[in-house]
Amino acid sequence: MKPALCLVVMGAPVMDSSPQRCTWWYLQEPGIKELGPLGSGRHPSHNAAPAGPGDEVARGIAGEKFDIVKKWGINTYKCTKQLLSERFGRGSRTVDLELELQIELLRETKRKYESVLQLGRALTAHLYSLLQTQHALGDAFADLSQKSPELQEEFGYNAETQKLLCKNGETLLGAVNFFVSSINTLVTKTMEDTLMTVKQYEAARLEYDAYRTDLEELSLGPRDAGTRGRLESAQATFQAHRDKYEKLRGDVAIKLKFLEENKIKVMHKQLLLFHNAVSAYFAGNQKQLEQTLQQFNIKLRPPGAEKPSWLEEQ
């Protein structure tokens, strides 16, 4: 007669109703094998090998990543809460009025300089188009001078005039290109670098206020053993964010000061260049135009240069 079966489900035996001898089985789960007949003296064996150094390292890395994500989540929650509180008028924010005014002035200045840069690029494109047209017109006049004997003199001096205008236009275009390039560097690199530091400062200010608010709420609550530990931890975290905020505030103040000095120096030179070049061009003063390029170390491109201009800025 076949023996009845006795199953162990989740560690609890389920007996067959038959009083005959039964065999024990375990559900197939990782690390557990089935048992033999009752009374055989065998015990479930585990297949899992002892954890090696590699497993310990993997667990350590996973734990570090989990801690990083946990800290990021807590920080994001606190900062979002602080930001919403400020926007809805329920929370307070730290304000440095003098520094905030300088930052707003920088942003406004950058917008105006971007407008100047856009107009300067448009002027460069128009000048280049004008030079192309004058060059083609001069060639057409010169060709007609050879083929129209009765108008040879008239076509001839008009061709020379267009060639002279082209030469002066190339010099003016070189000066304008140099002006545009310098403004572009000032706006997209110097000012942008300062504004990147400003963004870091503003983020640090938000974190500082978020943890300051958190510390104030804990200080107003009841004092017990658990609260004291949390209060000390909040105080240490607040101090770290305060140090970061103070450092970035100092960095922004220094960068704003150096930016203002650099802006004045650069624009003094560029505005003088632009004025002298434009004035000499429309006065027809070729010598002054050439002297302007020499003064600011601007050289013409060699023949056959590629677009967008025939000039090289130095």
Backbone as CSV, one residue per row, in Angstrom:
resi,resn,N_x,N_y,N_z,CA_x,CA_y,CA_z,C_x,C_y,C_z
1,MET,0.860,-1.194,0.000,0.000,0.000,0.000,0.891,1.238,0.000
2,LYS,0.523,2.246,-0.824,1.310,3.471,-0.915,1.145,4.304,0.338
3,PRO,2.240,4.881,0.829,2.142,5.724,2.034,1.413,7.010,1.729
4,ALA,0.692,7.504,2.735,0.024,8.816,2.590,1.070,9.914,2.604
5,LEU,0.723,11.056,2.065,1.653,12.180,1.999,1.287,13.215,3.045
6,CYS,2.307,13.797,3.612,2.123,14.885,4.592,2.915,16.069,4.094
7,LEU,2.251,17.209,3.738,2.899,18.389,3.168,3.144,19.440,4.240
8,VAL,4.236,20.103,4.130,4.521,21.244,5.016,4.373,22.500,4.181
9,VAL,3.356,23.262,4.464,3.087,24.498,3.720,3.483,25.669,4.604
10,MET,4.494,26.430,4.155,4.985,27.566,4.935,5.347,27.141,6.350
11,GLY,5.940,25.946,6.503,6.416,25.496,7.800,5.391,24.772,8.632
12,ALA,4.116,24.626,8.175,3.063,23.959,8.962,2.655,22.675,8.265
13,PRO,2.700,21.490,8.943,2.364,20.220,8.283,0.875,20.094,8.021
14,VAL,0.544,19.572,6.861,-0.854,19.292,6.509,-0.960,17.773,6.372
15,MET,-1.646,17.125,7.297,-1.672,15.665,7.369,-2.788,15.096,6.498
16,ASP,-2.465,13.962,5.913,-3.491,13.201,5.222,-4.390,12.546,6.269
17,SER,-5.643,12.310,5.929,-6.571,11.710,6.900,-6.233,10.266,7.206
18,SER,-5.419,9.626,6.377,-5.079,8.219,6.597,-4.117,8.091,7.752
19,PRO,-4.288,7.128,8.620,-3.382,6.950,9.755,-2.097,6.266,9.372
20,GLN,-1.911,5.953,8.079,-0.716,5.233,7.689,0.499,6.138,7.712
21,ARG,1.635,5.479,7.551,2.913,6.205,7.584,2.976,7.212,6.441
22,CYS,3.482,8.415,6.755,3.508,9.483,5.734,4.932,9.954,5.494
23,THR,5.104,10.635,4.395,6.396,11.228,4.036,6.256,12.752,4.070
24,TRP,7.272,13.492,4.565,7.234,14.960,4.689,7.850,15.599,3.455
25,TRP,7.229,16.651,3.015,7.759,17.415,1.868,7.718,18.918,2.201
26,TYR,8.684,19.601,1.734,8.672,21.061,1.832,8.416,21.636,0.453
27,LEU,7.680,22.734,0.461,7.513,23.437,-0.810,8.872,23.871,-1.336
28,GLN,9.016,23.791,-2.623,10.301,24.150,-3.214,10.511,25.661,-3.154
29,GLU,11.317,26.085,-2.209,11.683,27.492,-2.064,13.193,27.580,-2.055
30,PRO,13.742,28.729,-2.359,15.199,28.856,-2.401,15.816,28.442,-1.081
31,GLY,16.829,27.594,-1.147,17.570,27.205,0.040,16.946,26.083,0.835
32,ILE,15.793,25.480,0.418,15.109,24.431,1.202,14.893,23.216,0.318
33,LYS,15.274,22.048,0.811,15.060,20.800,0.074,13.958,19.991,0.728
34,GLU,13.452,18.997,0.011,12.409,18.143,0.557,13.010,17.159,1.566
35,LEU,12.202,16.789,2.516,12.635,15.836,3.542,12.326,14.419,3.103
36,GLY,13.058,13.492,3.709,12.806,12.081,3.459,11.695,11.593,4.369
37,PRO,11.586,10.263,4.538,10.535,9.701,5.384,10.664,10.147,6.815
38,LEU,9.533,10.204,7.478,9.488,10.630,8.868,10.363,9.719,9.717
39,GLY,11.172,10.350,10.550,12.038,9.597,11.436,13.368,9.265,10.818
40,SER,13.651,9.778,9.604,14.925,9.479,8.971,16.068,10.253,9.586
41,GLY,15.723,11.352,10.335,16.754,12.156,10.997,17.385,13.203,10.116
42,ARG,16.914,13.335,8.862,17.462,14.361,7.967,16.794,15.696,8.202
43,HIS,17.535,16.751,8.011,17.026,18.120,8.217,17.163,18.905,6.927
44,PRO,16.337,19.950,6.774,16.454,20.778,5.549,17.818,21.436,5.473
45,SER,18.388,21.378,4.313,19.705,22.020,4.117,19.553,23.271,3.275
46,HIS,20.411,24.249,3.487,20.376,25.521,2.765,21.479,25.531,1.720
47,ASN,21.110,25.957,0.492,22.067,25.991,-0.603,22.924,27.254,-0.608
48,ALA,22.448,28.345,0.072,23.128,29.633,-0.010,24.535,29.513,0.547
49,ALA,25.516,29.954,-0.246,26.907,29.924,0.203,27.180,31.130,1.083
50,PRO,28.193,31.070,1.932,28.544,32.227,2.764,28.890,33.433,1.897
51,ALA,28.504,34.605,2.370,28.748,35.834,1.602,30.241,36.086,1.486
52,GLY,30.699,36.335,0.273,32.113,36.614,0.037,32.405,38.108,0.064
53,PRO,33.684,38.499,-0.128,34.049,39.929,-0.132,33.315,40.714,-1.210
54,GLY,33.093,40.073,-2.363,32.391,40.778,-3.439,30.973,41.141,-3.063
55,ASP,30.297,40.223,-2.347,28.925,40.503,-1.915,28.891,41.647,-0.908
56,GLU,29.881,41.674,-0.024,29.934,42.753,0.965,30.130,44.108,0.289
57,VAL,31.008,44.140,-0.717,31.257,45.389,-1.449,29.997,45.847,-2.177
58,ALA,29.300,44.874,-2.802,28.076,45.218,-3.533,27.019,45.777,-2.593
59,ARG,26.889,45.131,-1.420,25.913,45.641,-0.447,26.299,47.029,0.047
60,GLY,27.619,47.254,0.207,28.066,48.579,0.649,27.758,49.663,-0.368
61,ILE,27.994,49.359,-1.658,27.696,50.331,-2.722,26.203,50.600,-2.804
62,ALA,25.395,49.535,-2.692,23.943,49.708,-2.734,23.463,50.558,-1.563
63,GLY,24.072,50.326,-0.386,23.691,51.132,0.780,24.051,52.604,0.611
64,GLU,25.213,52.871,0.009,25.622,54.261,-0.229,24.673,54.945,-1.213
65,LYS,24.313,54.221,-2.268,23.387,54.798,-3.252,22.027,55.073,-2.616
66,PHE,21.587,54.161,-1.782,20.308,54.367,-1.106,20.359,55.602,-0.206
67,ASP,21.479,55.782,0.514,21.619,56.954,1.385,21.618,58.248,0.568
68,ILE,22.280,58.212,-0.604,22.315,59.405,-1.456,20.922,59.766,-1.941
69,VAL,20.188,58.754,-2.402,18.822,59.003,-2.886,17.928,59.482,-1.744
70,LYS,18.114,58.910,-0.564,17.313,59.304,0.593,17.566,60.767,0.962
71,LYS,18.863,61.150,0.998,19.193,62.542,1.324,18.665,63.496,0.266
72,TRP,18.799,63.076,-1.005,18.289,63.931,-2.087,16.777,64.105,-1.957
73,GLY,16.060,63.033,-1.645,14.606,63.122,-1.503,14.190,64.027,-0.361
74,ILE,14.876,63.909,0.769,14.553,64.761,1.922,14.842,66.215,1.603
75,ASN,16.001,66.467,0.965,16.377,67.841,0.618,15.396,68.445,-0.379
76,THR,15.003,67.647,-1.380,14.047,68.146,-2.378,12.702,68.459,-1.745
77,TYR,12.258,67.606,-0.852,10.983,67.834,-0.168,11.018,69.127,0.643
78,LYS,12.088,69.324,1.405,12.178,70.522,2.247,12.248,71.787,1.405
79,CYS,13.040,71.743,0.321,13.179,72.928,-0.528,11.880,73.244,-1.259
80,THR,11.183,72.212,-1.721,9.899,72.434,-2.393,8.882,73.029,-1.424
81,LYS,8.866,72.520,-0.225,7.962,73.041,0.801,8.273,74.506,1.099
82,GLN,9.571,74.833,1.204,9.968,76.214,1.475,9.595,77.136,0.318
83,LEU,9.820,76.654,-0.914,9.514,77.464,-2.093,8.024,77.763,-2.182
84,LEU,7.195,76.766,-1.952,5.748,76.978,-1.992,5.296,77.907,-0.869
85,SER,5.906,77.770,0.296,5.560,78.655,1.418,5.874,80.105,1.083
86,GLU,7.016,80.335,0.419,7.390,81.700,0.039,6.439,82.256,-1.007
87,ARG,6.079,81.428,-1.977,5.212,81.914,-3.062,3.803,82.229,-2.576
88,PHE,3.336,81.475,-1.610,1.988,81.712,-1.085,2.000,82.641,0.128
89,GLY,3.147,83.207,0.446,3.225,84.201,1.502,3.151,83.664,2.911
90,ARG,3.388,82.355,3.078,3.304,81.777,4.419,4.683,81.577,5.053
91,GLY,5.731,81.657,4.255,7.080,81.449,4.776,7.944,82.682,4.603
92,SER,8.994,82.772,5.387,9.920,83.895,5.307,11.161,83.481,4.519
93,ARG,11.813,84.431,3.897,13.032,84.173,3.136,14.114,85.163,3.522
94,THR,15.344,84.709,3.440,16.490,85.567,3.740,16.772,86.450,2.528
95,VAL,16.914,87.734,2.742,17.107,88.684,1.639,18.308,89.574,1.941
96,ASP,19.217,89.647,0.991,20.310,90.618,1.020,19.952,91.693,-0.004
97,LEU,19.409,92.787,0.468,18.844,93.786,-0.439,19.877,94.338,-1.419
98,GLU,21.058,94.631,-0.939,22.088,95.200,-1.816,22.513,94.212,-2.891
99,LEU,22.716,92.965,-2.476,23.135,91.948,-3.437,22.014,91.618,-4.422
100,GLU,20.782,91.541,-3.944,19.647,91.269,-4.828,19.504,92.362,-5.877
101,LEU,19.742,93.610,-5.483,19.658,94.726,-6.427,20.737,94.608,-7.502
102,GLN,21.945,94.226,-7.100,23.037,94.067,-8.064,22.763,92.912,-9.033
103,ILE,22.187,91.840,-8.519,21.864,90.697,-9.377,20.791,91.070,-10.402
104,GLU,19.769,91.769,-9.960,18.705,92.188,-10.874,19.250,93.157,-11.924
105,LEU,20.162,94.034,-11.512,20.786,94.969,-12.447,21.615,94.210,-13.482
106,LEU,22.309,93.159,-13.048,23.094,92.350,-13.986,22.191,91.680,-15.017
107,ARG,21.089,91.133,-14.578,20.177,90.468,-15.516,19.616,91.470,-16.533
108,GLU,19.274,92.661,-16.057,18.765,93.692,-16.959,19.847,94.138,-17.946
109,THR,21.081,94.289,-17.441,22.199,94.675,-18.309,22.454,93.615,-19.369
110,LYS,22.387,92.359,-18.979,22.607,91.266,-19.933,21.544,91.287,-21.031
111,ARG,20.294,91.541,-20.675,19.233,91.619,-21.695,19.503,92.750,-22.678
112,LYS,19.967,93.889,-22.188,20.240,95.026,-23.077,21.448,94.756,-23.970
113,TYR,22.466,94.128,-23.405,23.653,93.813,-24.209,23.337,92.750,-25.254
114,GLU,22.442,91.824,-24.938,22.010,90.834,-25.931,21.306,91.508,-27.092
115,SER,20.548,92.566,-26.789,19.890,93.320,-27.857,20.923,94.028,-28.733
116,VAL,21.943,94.629,-28.105,23.024,95.271,-28.860,23.752,94.244,-29.718
117,LEU,23.991,93.064,-29.155,24.670,92.008,-29.898,23.861,91.582,-31.119
118,GLN,22.562,91.451,-30.961,21.703,91.070,-32.076,21.723,92.135,-33.176
119,LEU,21.672,93.394,-32.771,21.714,94.479,-33.755,23.079,94.556,-34.437
120,GLY,24.134,94.306,-33.679,25.473,94.304,-34.262,25.635,93.210,-35.303
121,ARG,25.079,92.041,-35.025,25.135,90.948,-36.007,24.330,91.294,-37.260
122,ALA,23.194,91.946,-37.061,22.392,92.367,-38.221,23.155,93.386,-39.061
123,LEU,23.852,94.330,-38.393,24.649,95.324,-39.115,25.766,94.645,-39.901
124,THR,26.406,93.653,-39.298,27.472,92.922,-39.994,26.935,92.243,-41.262
125,ALA,25.773,91.614,-41.133,25.177,90.949,-42.296,24.836,91.949,-43.397
126,HIS,24.295,93.105,-43.023,23.943,94.128,-44.022,25.193,94.700,-44.691
127,LEU,26.243,94.929,-43.906,27.481,95.459,-44.476,28.095,94.460,-45.455
128,TYR,28.067,93.197,-45.083,28.621,92.177,-45.962,27.825,92.118,-47.270
129,SER,26.508,92.204,-47.175,25.672,92.199,-48.373,25.948,93.432,-49.235
130,LEU,26.139,94.584,-48.570,26.439,95.825,-49.297,27.772,95.707,-50.035
131,LEU,28.765,95.121,-49.378,30.073,94.959,-50.018,29.979,94.060,-51.240
132,GLN,29.213,93.006,-51.141,29.037,92.109,-52.287,28.392,92.837,-53.454
133,THR,27.396,93.662,-53.130,26.702,94.413,-54.190,27.630,95.452,-54.810
134,GLN,28.394,96.171,-53.988,29.316,97.187,-54.508,30.411,96.560,-55.358
135,HIS,30.873,95.402,-54.926,31.908,94.710,-55.698,31.363,94.298,-57.074
136,ALA,30.149,93.744,-57.108,29.534,93.346,-58.380,29.260,94.564,-59.253
137,LEU,28.825,95.656,-58.630,28.533,96.877,-59.391,29.810,97.465,-59.978
138,GLY,30.899,97.447,-59.221,32.179,97.942,-59.739,32.655,97.133,-60.924
139,ASP,32.488,95.798,-60.848,32.888,94.946,-61.973,32.038,95.234,-63.207
140,ALA,30.732,95.464,-62.968,29.839,95.761,-64.097,30.212,97.087,-64.757
141,PHE,30.522,98.114,-63.950,30.936,99.413,-64.494,32.243,99.287,-65.273
142,ALA,33.191,98.519,-64.737,34.478,98.348,-65.416,34.291,97.637,-66.752
143,ASP,33.409,96.641,-66.802,33.164,95.917,-68.045,32.497,96.818,-69.082
144,LEU,31.537,97.635,-68.636,30.867,98.547,-69.555,31.797,99.659,-70.029
145,SER,32.758,100.009,-69.198,33.727,101.037,-69.604,34.553,100.569,-70.793
146,GLN,34.843,99.282,-70.851,35.604,98.735,-71.965,34.752,98.568,-73.220
147,LYS,33.444,98.395,-73.034,32.571,98.109,-74.177,31.756,99.314,-74.643
148,SER,31.866,100.443,-73.945,31.110,101.652,-74.326,32.084,102.819,-74.441
149,PRO,32.710,102.985,-75.599,33.720,104.058,-75.745,33.161,105.442,-75.454
150,GLU,31.899,105.664,-75.819,31.332,107.004,-75.606,31.084,107.297,-74.123
151,LEU,30.997,106.284,-73.275,30.796,106.461,-71.825,31.944,105.854,-71.014
152,GLN,33.078,105.670,-71.670,34.199,105.001,-71.009,34.653,105.747,-69.763
153,GLU,34.761,107.065,-69.847,35.242,107.830,-68.699,34.251,107.772,-67.540
154,GLU,32.953,107.953,-67.834,31.940,107.938,-66.779,31.862,106.576,-66.079
155,PHE,31.823,105.514,-66.899,31.813,104.183,-66.295,33.118,103.922,-65.526
156,GLY,34.189,104.428,-66.006,35.493,104.194,-65.386,35.590,104.785,-63.987
157,TYR,35.217,106.080,-63.843,35.366,106.646,-62.487,34.304,106.115,-61.522
158,ASN,33.150,105.668,-62.045,32.174,105.018,-61.159,32.688,103.656,-60.691
159,ALA,33.378,102.943,-61.585,33.969,101.664,-61.184,35.028,101.873,-60.104
160,GLU,35.855,102.908,-60.263,36.882,103.197,-59.251,36.253,103.592,-57.914
161,THR,35.160,104.348,-57.988,34.482,104.748,-56.752,33.950,103.534,-55.991
162,GLN,33.343,102.601,-56.719,32.806,101.402,-56.070,33.925,100.548,-55.468
163,LYS,35.053,100.473,-56.158,36.184,99.707,-55.632,36.731,100.344,-54.347
164,LEU,36.770,101.677,-54.328,37.234,102.368,-53.130,36.254,102.165,-51.979
165,LEU,34.957,102.220,-52.283,33.951,101.975,-51.248,34.057,100.549,-50.704
166,CYS,34.352,99.594,-51.602,34.524,98.209,-51.157,35.701,98.090,-50.201
167,LYS,36.783,98.760,-50.534,37.971,98.677,-49.678,37.698,99.284,-48.310
168,ASN,37.065,100.441,-48.292,36.721,101.070,-47.010,35.670,100.235,-46.253
169,GLY,34.746,99.639,-47.018,33.727,98.807,-46.381,34.320,97.574,-45.715
170,GLU,35.358,96.995,-46.365,36.031,95.846,-45.757,36.682,96.238,-44.431
171,THR,37.248,97.420,-44.399,37.881,97.895,-43.170,36.838,98.120,-42.079
172,LEU,35.717,98.743,-42.445,34.638,98.958,-41.472,34.077,97.622,-40.987
173,LEU,33.906,96.672,-41.914,33.366,95.370,-41.527,34.294,94.657,-40.546
174,GLY,35.601,94.823,-40.749,36.546,94.243,-39.809,36.381,94.816,-38.410
175,ALA,36.197,96.131,-38.334,36.017,96.772,-37.036,34.708,96.341,-36.374
176,VAL,33.635,96.258,-37.171,32.332,95.865,-36.619,32.359,94.408,-36.160
177,ASN,33.017,93.547,-36.931,33.138,92.144,-36.524,33.886,92.014,-35.198
178,PHE,34.928,92.781,-35.043,35.697,92.768,-33.797,34.826,93.245,-32.631
179,PHE,34.050,94.268,-32.871,33.124,94.801,-31.855,32.092,93.745,-31.454
180,VAL,31.491,93.085,-32.448,30.480,92.063,-32.181,31.077,90.869,-31.439
181,SER,32.284,90.467,-31.838,32.932,89.338,-31.180,33.215,89.629,-29.706
182,SER,33.646,90.829,-29.406,33.941,91.197,-28.020,32.669,91.258,-27.178
183,ILE,31.592,91.808,-27.752,30.315,91.854,-27.030,29.796,90.445,-26.783
184,ASN,29.964,89.565,-27.777,29.515,88.182,-27.629,30.260,87.476,-26.490
185,THR,31.568,87.694,-26.400,32.350,87.092,-25.320,31.902,87.619,-23.966
186,LEU,31.660,88.920,-23.892,31.235,89.529,-22.638,29.888,88.980,-22.178
187,VAL,28.961,88.802,-23.123,27.600,88.381,-22.762,27.523,86.884,-22.500
188,THR,28.037,86.092,-23.433,27.834,84.632,-23.363,28.829,83.909,-22.470
189,LYS,29.921,84.542,-22.114,30.913,83.887,-21.267,31.058,84.583,-19.920
190,THR,31.443,85.863,-19.943,31.723,86.553,-18.678,30.455,86.724,-17.845
191,MET,29.414,87.299,-18.448,28.168,87.501,-17.704,27.503,86.176,-17.365
192,GLU,27.541,85.232,-18.293,26.891,83.937,-18.059,27.575,83.181,-16.923
193,ASP,28.897,83.289,-16.835,29.621,82.632,-15.746,29.198,83.201,-14.393
194,THR,29.049,84.510,-14.325,28.602,85.140,-13.078,27.181,84.715,-12.732
195,LEU,26.311,84.640,-13.743,24.919,84.237,-13.491,24.814,82.773,-13.067
196,MET,25.737,81.925,-13.515,25.753,80.539,-13.042,26.048,80.484,-11.540
197,THR,26.983,81.321,-11.102,27.272,81.406,-9.665,26.072,81.965,-8.913
198,VAL,25.364,82.904,-9.526,24.159,83.466,-8.906,23.103,82.376,-8.719
199,LYS,22.932,81.502,-9.715,21.960,80.409,-9.600,22.330,79.463,-8.458
200,GLN,23.613,79.175,-8.322,24.059,78.331,-7.209,23.793,79.015,-5.871
201,TYR,24.010,80.316,-5.835,23.750,81.089,-4.605,22.258,81.055,-4.262
202,GLU,21.402,81.225,-5.248,19.958,81.220,-4.994,19.477,79.845,-4.518
203,ALA,20.052,78.772,-5.085,19.701,77.431,-4.626,20.165,77.211,-3.187
204,ALA,21.361,77.701,-2.864,21.874,77.576,-1.494,21.036,78.396,-0.519
205,ARG,20.552,79.537,-0.962,19.694,80.367,-0.106,18.384,79.659,0.217
206,LEU,17.811,78.991,-0.796,16.570,78.250,-0.581,16.785,77.096,0.398
207,GLU,17.881,76.369,0.232,18.188,75.273,1.161,18.408,75.800,2.575
208,TYR,19.133,76.903,2.675,19.400,77.503,3.986,18.099,77.868,4.699
209,ASP,17.187,78.500,3.967,15.909,78.888,4.570,15.052,77.673,4.898
210,ALA,15.134,76.636,4.059,14.351,75.423,4.322,14.793,74.757,5.620
211,TYR,16.084,74.620,5.813,16.584,73.977,7.034,16.492,74.912,8.241
212,ARG,16.524,76.207,7.998,16.300,77.156,9.095,14.871,77.022,9.615
213,THR,13.916,76.942,8.687,12.517,76.767,9.086,12.313,75.447,9.824
214,ASP,12.963,74.400,9.322,12.861,73.092,9.972,13.408,73.142,11.398
215,LEU,14.525,73.828,11.589,15.121,73.950,12.924,14.232,74.771,13.856
216,GLU,13.638,75.829,13.323,12.750,76.657,14.146,11.524,75.865,14.603
217,GLU,10.963,75.039,13.720,9.796,74.231,14.090,10.153,73.208,15.169
218,LEU,11.334,72.593,15.062,11.762,71.642,16.080,12.025,72.325,17.414
219,SER,12.560,73.544,17.370,12.861,74.273,18.604,11.600,74.643,19.371
220,LEU,10.505,74.855,18.639,9.254,75.230,19.290,8.484,74.022,19.819
221,GLY,8.871,72.808,19.434,8.161,71.611,19.851,8.573,71.156,21.241
222,PRO,7.958,70.079,21.733,8.281,69.549,23.066,9.694,68.990,23.099
223,ARG,10.302,69.018,24.298,11.668,68.533,24.463,11.650,67.185,25.175
224,ASP,12.170,66.168,24.527,12.368,64.864,25.157,13.652,64.275,24.590
225,ALA,13.957,63.043,24.959,15.222,62.442,24.532,15.301,62.334,23.014
226,GLY,14.219,61.878,22.375,14.207,61.749,20.924,14.287,63.087,20.221
227,THR,13.569,64.065,20.770,13.554,65.392,20.157,14.913,66.056,20.251
228,ARG,15.615,65.864,21.371,16.933,66.467,21.539,17.912,65.945,20.478
229,GLY,17.845,64.660,20.194,18.709,64.104,19.155,18.401,64.678,17.785
230,ARG,17.136,64.763,17.464,16.732,65.348,16.185,17.121,66.812,16.105
231,LEU,17.015,67.526,17.230,17.354,68.941,17.261,18.845,69.157,17.014
232,GLU,19.673,68.310,17.615,21.116,68.424,17.404,21.477,68.122,15.953
233,SER,20.838,67.106,15.384,21.089,66.775,13.981,20.645,67.908,13.059
234,ALA,19.465,68.493,13.354,18.962,69.614,12.546,19.872,70.828,12.673
235,GLN,20.415,71.058,13.856,21.322,72.191,14.069,22.596,72.020,13.255
236,ALA,23.145,70.802,13.230,24.361,70.546,12.453,24.105,70.713,10.954
237,THR,22.967,70.190,10.490,22.637,70.319,9.065,22.406,71.779,8.689
238,PHE,21.719,72.498,9.544,21.468,73.914,9.297,22.776,74.693,9.209
239,GLN,23.722,74.391,10.101,24.995,75.103,10.108,25.777,74.837,8.819
240,ALA,25.717,73.595,8.328,26.410,73.266,7.075,25.823,74.050,5.904
241,HIS,24.503,74.145,5.839,23.863,74.900,4.751,24.081,76.402,4.919
242,ARG,24.183,76.849,6.146,24.463,78.267,6.379,25.867,78.623,5.894
243,ASP,26.847,77.758,6.172,28.213,77.998,5.705,28.267,78.023,4.179
244,LYS,27.546,77.093,3.548,27.509,77.056,2.083,26.880,78.327,1.521
245,TYR,25.818,78.773,2.131,25.137,79.992,1.686,26.040,81.215,1.828
246,GLU,26.718,81.332,2.964,27.596,82.474,3.195,28.753,82.485,2.196
247,LYS,29.296,81.310,1.906,30.410,81.235,0.954,29.976,81.668,-0.439
248,LEU,28.828,81.149,-0.905,28.355,81.508,-2.238,27.945,82.976,-2.318
249,ARG,27.438,83.516,-1.238,27.101,84.941,-1.241,28.366,85.776,-1.419
250,GLY,29.449,85.391,-0.747,30.716,86.084,-0.938,31.253,85.934,-2.349
251,ASP,31.117,84.714,-2.922,31.581,84.488,-4.295,30.827,85.356,-5.290
252,VAL,29.522,85.477,-5.109,28.714,86.299,-6.011,29.120,87.766,-5.908
253,ALA,29.320,88.247,-4.709,29.709,89.652,-4.523,31.040,89.948,-5.212
254,ILE,31.998,89.029,-5.092,33.306,89.223,-5.727,33.184,89.188,-7.246
255,LYS,32.431,88.213,-7.768,32.282,88.101,-9.221,31.554,89.304,-9.802
256,LEU,30.562,89.815,-9.099,29.854,91.004,-9.585,30.790,92.205,-9.656
257,LYS,31.653,92.327,-8.675,32.602,93.438,-8.662,33.580,93.336,-9.826
258,PHE,34.166,92.148,-10.023,35.110,91.956,-11.121,34.424,92.082,-12.477
259,LEU,33.192,91.621,-12.582,32.452,91.740,-13.840,32.237,93.198,-14.207
260,GLU,31.872,93.997,-13.244,31.648,95.425,-13.517,32.936,96.097,-13.997
261,GLU,34.046,95.786,-13.344,35.325,96.373,-13.753,35.710,95.920,-15.158
262,ASN,35.527,94.638,-15.438,35.869,94.102,-16.752,34.958,94.668,-17.835
263,LYS,33.685,94.819,-17.521,32.723,95.350,-18.489,33.094,96.776,-18.885
264,ILE,33.439,97.591,-17.914,33.815,98.983,-18.204,35.062,99.040,-19.074
265,LYS,36.042,98.196,-18.744,37.297,98.185,-19.509,37.064,97.753,-20.953
266,VAL,36.299,96.669,-21.122,36.039,96.142,-22.469,35.205,97.114,-23.290
267,MET,34.137,97.633,-22.721,33.240,98.498,-23.473,33.880,99.847,-23.792
268,HIS,34.763,100.329,-22.930,35.476,101.574,-23.244,36.271,101.409,-24.536
269,LYS,36.960,100.293,-24.657,37.757,100.018,-25.850,36.874,99.797,-27.072
270,GLN,35.818,99.002,-26.933,34.980,98.647,-28.070,34.155,99.822,-28.583
271,LEU,33.655,100.636,-27.695,32.877,101.800,-28.121,33.754,102.823,-28.832
272,LEU,34.999,102.959,-28.371,35.937,103.852,-29.056,36.239,103.326,-30.455
273,LEU,36.455,102.036,-30.573,36.686,101.414,-31.877,35.496,101.636,-32.805
274,PHE,34.304,101.371,-32.319,33.110,101.478,-33.156,32.919,102.922,-33.634
275,HIS,33.081,103.866,-32.732,32.909,105.280,-33.087,33.930,105.720,-34.128
276,ASN,35.200,105.422,-33.919,36.240,105.862,-34.844,36.070,105.222,-36.224
277,ALA,35.711,103.934,-36.257,35.578,103.246,-37.539,34.388,103.776,-38.333
278,VAL,33.250,103.933,-37.684,32.051,104.405,-38.384,32.240,105.849,-38.850
279,SER,32.815,106.689,-37.985,33.035,108.095,-38.356,33.976,108.211,-39.545
280,ALA,35.068,107.442,-39.522,36.032,107.516,-40.628,35.427,106.970,-41.920
281,TYR,34.622,105.940,-41.829,34.019,105.356,-43.031,33.088,106.345,-43.716
282,PHE,32.190,106.948,-42.952,31.223,107.856,-43.574,31.847,109.206,-43.922
283,ALA,33.008,109.504,-43.363,33.734,110.713,-43.771,34.623,110.440,-44.973
284,GLY,34.725,109.177,-45.376,35.568,108.818,-46.513,37.044,108.903,-46.197
285,ASN,37.388,108.801,-44.914,38.779,108.934,-44.485,39.419,107.542,-44.418
286,GLN,40.012,107.137,-45.556,40.591,105.805,-45.625,41.780,105.657,-44.685
287,LYS,42.572,106.697,-44.556,43.746,106.622,-43.695,43.363,106.410,-42.234
288,GLN,42.344,107.134,-41.780,41.901,106.975,-40.384,41.318,105.577,-40.137
289,LEU,40.633,105.034,-41.141,40.099,103.678,-41.024,41.231,102.667,-40.826
290,GLU,42.264,102.807,-41.638,43.397,101.889,-41.525,44.107,102.045,-40.185
291,GLN,44.211,103.286,-39.713,44.834,103.517,-38.410,44.008,102.904,-37.281
292,THR,42.691,102.923,-37.437,41.819,102.321,-36.424,42.052,100.820,-36.323
293,LEU,42.187,100.146,-37.474,42.453,98.715,-37.448,43.815,98.413,-36.841
294,GLN,44.812,99.250,-37.152,46.139,99.048,-36.570,46.125,99.265,-35.060
295,GLN,45.336,100.247,-34.609,45.264,100.558,-33.176,44.712,99.383,-32.372
296,PHE,43.743,98.667,-32.948,43.117,97.556,-32.226,43.577,96.192,-32.741
297,ASN,44.686,96.193,-33.514,45.283,94.941,-33.992,44.294,94.066,-34.768
298,ILE,43.564,94.682,-35.685,42.611,93.960,-36.531,43.221,93.845,-37.923
299,LYS,43.258,92.624,-38.452,43.862,92.401,-39.760,42.841,91.834,-40.729
300,LEU,43.010,92.196,-42.003,42.143,91.663,-43.054,42.498,90.212,-43.326
301,ARG,41.484,89.427,-43.716,41.739,88.055,-44.129,42.471,88.049,-45.473
302,PRO,43.286,87.051,-45.715,43.920,86.939,-47.039,42.884,86.634,-48.116
303,PRO,43.228,86.851,-49.386,42.279,86.580,-50.475,41.816,85.120,-50.450
304,GLY,40.542,84.913,-50.779,39.966,83.578,-50.810,39.459,83.095,-49.471
305,ALA,39.337,84.000,-48.499,38.849,83.596,-47.172,37.386,83.196,-47.263
306,GLU,36.950,82.321,-46.326,35.582,81.834,-46.341,34.646,82.823,-45.666
307,LYS,33.356,82.623,-45.867,32.349,83.420,-45.188,32.398,83.108,-43.706
308,PRO,31.865,83.980,-42.830,30.903,85.026,-43.099,31.499,86.360,-43.496
309,SER,32.862,86.518,-43.474,33.433,87.792,-43.861,34.770,87.532,-44.497
310,TRP,35.382,88.597,-45.000,36.722,88.502,-45.593,37.770,88.935,-44.569
311,LEU,37.374,89.010,-43.307,38.251,89.616,-42.309,38.576,88.663,-41.192
312,GLU,39.661,88.862,-40.569,40.059,88.070,-39.396,40.195,88.993,-38.219
313,GLU,39.563,88.612,-37.104,39.596,89.427,-35.908,40.688,88.904,-34.985
314,GLN,41.460,89.773,-34.422,42.490,89.398,-33.468,42.413,90.289,-32.249
